[in-house]
Amino acid sequence: MKNIVILISGRGSNMQAIVDAAIPGARVAAVIANRPDAAGLAWAAERGIAVLGLDHKQYASREAFDDSLAAAIDAHAPDLVVLAGFMRILTPAFTARYEGRMLNIHPSLLPSFPGLHTHQRAIDMGCKVAGCSVHFVTAELDHGPIVAQAVVPVLDDDTADSLAARVLTQEHQLYPAAVRRFVAGELGIRDGRVGGVGATAATQSLQVPAL
Ligand code: GAR
């Protein structure tokens, strides 16, 4: 049985999708948030999952917080660490510690639009498609070998909220599928690239009308 530790900062809808997927051969050992009031913590606790709120504001430095976070994660002997809306910049020591066993989901088609306000930036650029990416975490923010992507159309009357909602429904499909592939041992990184799940997931969710 593989242990998964999920890190969140807020509502945790991606965390919920992964828990609800009940991935064979894996258990969600703990959900940890950097905000003690993160709504997702209560949801996980109600389901008997170990939860912890570790308030980053109580730490003098990013390094000190990441050290505590790593200790809390390691207490659950994780095979995989899943960042699910975890809105923190991580130190290089932290990302190195979980190299090859830490995934993130980002609501854009990386390498476009790393960072914040991705949906508004895609609309402002006149993008015709948007989407989400699951990737292995490296020291560079929202970078790292891409595991899977899903694509949605950007509509003329989209707002950041309407586009975010369309992308989020894809996130909830894509992330559990990617975690399932990791748990099954199907995600190898070679020459900085991941084979396998990406092409399939993107093709299945491609709903962009032809011009
Ligand atoms: C999701 O859209 C996720 O892709 C994004 O935050 C949201 C969290 O929602 N993550 C990032 O922007 C990371 N750079 P959730 O808490 O309901 O899963």
Residues whose N, C-alpha, C, O or C-beta is under 5 A from the ligand:
A	BS01	GAR	G10 R11 G12 S13 N14 M15 A84 G85 I105 H106 P107 G115
